Amino acid sequence: MTMHSPVLDGSQKAMMAGYLDNLALVERLHRLLLDVIKDEFERLAILEINSVQALLLFNIGENEVTAGELKSRGYYQGSNVSYNLKKLVDLGYMHHQRSEIDRRSVRVRLTEKGRRVRGMLADLFSRHAEGLAKRGLVDAAGMDQMNTSLKRMERYWTEQIRYIY
């Protein structure tokens, strides 16, 4: 069986090339973000948690959540989030408590130690936002435009998962 590529006109080829560039860039940016966090934590001598766990703390913030809620928000994969939450509880970055209603469900929230790490990441991200603006790389309007485009792509992908089989 031979696979045939669809015949694309010039604008379709440009759209396809742009889309593939976006996919690669989103993946690279996520990996770079994790590396940036890792470097910052090494500089601060925080070695007992990894960048994924630190980002998890940042995203939970002041909320009290379950692993399922984190997965449904699209932040983390199944076993990955459960493993990392358990590790963060064991290391004292998070409190956990079984739900009174559903004993299978565990709710987690940050401890003071977890809030300190979250604050360090907030400081890092603030410095980065300020640096982007100071260097004229991206202004608030440009950031807004990127976010709008990425949210549209997110919505499109979500629709593909939910409605196309």
N, C-alpha and C positions, 0 to 999 in steps of 0.2 A: 504494500500500500504506500503510495507516495503522498506526501503532504504538500499542499499548494498554499503559497502565500497569497493573500488577496492582492489584487491589482489596485494600487493606491495612486490618486492624482497628487500633484505637488502639495496642495494644502493638507491633504490627508497624511502624506509622508511627514510634513512639518509637524503636524499635531502628534503623530505617533512618536517621532523623535523627541519632541518636547515632553510627552508623557513618560517615555522611558527614562529621560534625564531626571524628571521629577521623582520617579520611583527610586532611582539610584541615590539621588540627593537626600530624600527622606531617610532612607536606610543609613547612609553615611552620617547624616547629622545626628541621628539617634546614637550611633556608636561613638561619635565624637563627643557628644554630651556626656556619655558615661565615662569617657577618658578624661574629660575636663574635671568632672567630679572626683574621679580617682586621683588625679594629680593634686587637686586641692586638699583632699583628705590626707594624702601622703605628706604634703607640706605641713598640715596641721597635726600630724602624727596620730590620726584616727585610722587605725589599721584593722579593727575588729569587725567592721562592716564594709560591704562592698558598695559600689556606686548604685547598683540596682536597688539595694536595700535603703540607701540614703534617699534616693528619689521616691521610693515608696513612702518614707517618713514625710517627705516634703508634700507629696500629693494627698496624704491623709490629713495633714494639718491639724486643725482643732476639731475635726469630725470624729465621731465614733462610728465605726463601720464594721461590716463583715467581709470576709474574703469574697463572698459572692457579689457583694456590692462593688468591690474593686474590679472584679472581672467584668461585671455588667457595664461598668463605666468605660470599659475598654482599656484600662491601664495595664493589666497584667494577664498572663496566661494561667491556666488552672493550677497545676501542681507547683508551678513557679511561685505563685503568690502564697500558697499555703506554707511551703517550705520557708520562704523569706519571712512571713509573719511569725512563724514559730521561732525562728532564729532570733528575730528582733525582740520577741517576748523573753526568750531565754537570756539574752544579753542585757535586759533591763531597759530597752528603748520604748517598749510598749507594755501596757496593761492589757489583760484579756479577761473576759467574763462571759460565762455561759448565759444565754438568754433564758429568762424565767419561763417564757412562753414555749420556745422550741429549744430543748436541751441540746440538740445537735448543732445549733448555731452559736458561734462564738463572736462576740463583739470586741473590737480592739480600739484603743486610743493611745496617744503618745503619753509617755511619762515625761518628767522634767528633763531627763537625759535625752529623750527623743526630741523634745521641743528645742533643746540647745542645738542639736544637729540640724533640725529644720531651719533654725535661725541662721546657722552658718551657710546653708544653701541659699536662703533668701538673700543674705549679704552678697554671696558670690553672683547670683543672678542679677542683683541690683547693680553691682559693679560692671557686669557685662552689658546691661542695657545702657548704662551711662557711657561706657566706652564706645559702643556702637554709635551713639548719638554724637559724642564729642569728636569722633573721627569722621563724622559725616557719612558713615556707611549705610545707615538706615535711620530714617526719622520716624516719628509717631505715625504719620500718614502711610509711609511705606510698610511699617509693621502691621498696620490695620489692613492694608491691601493684601499682604501675604496671608494674614490670618483668615480673611474672608475667602480667599482662594482655597486654602487648605481645608477650611470647614466645608466648602462646597464639595471638594474631593472626598472628604470623610463621609458626608451625607450620601454621595453617589455610591461609594463602596458599601455603606451600610444597606442601602437599597438593594444592591446586587446580592448581598448575603441573604437578606430577608425575603426577597421577592422573585429572584431568578434561581431556578434549580438546575 
